[in-house]
Amino acid sequence: MPSLERARPAMRIDSVWRMVLRLGFRLARTWWYLRRPHHEGALVAIYVGRALLLVKSSYRAE
């Protein structure tokens, strides 16, 4: 079965990528937990004629 033999390396590559992504996500979460980066919020007002669109980020304290 040649198709099964070709699928095994692809399955190994997929499992390696899954492991790398899981480890990377855990490292990123740990870095964020230790550093607690300061976030700056944004408020945007767009006027189109007489219409007004306000966009406000959800992580801003005010």
Summary of the structure (lengths in Angstrom):
residues: 62
radius of gyration: 22.8
end to end distance: 63.2
largest distance: 67.9
contacts: 99
relative contact order: 0.10
helix: 55%
strand: 19%
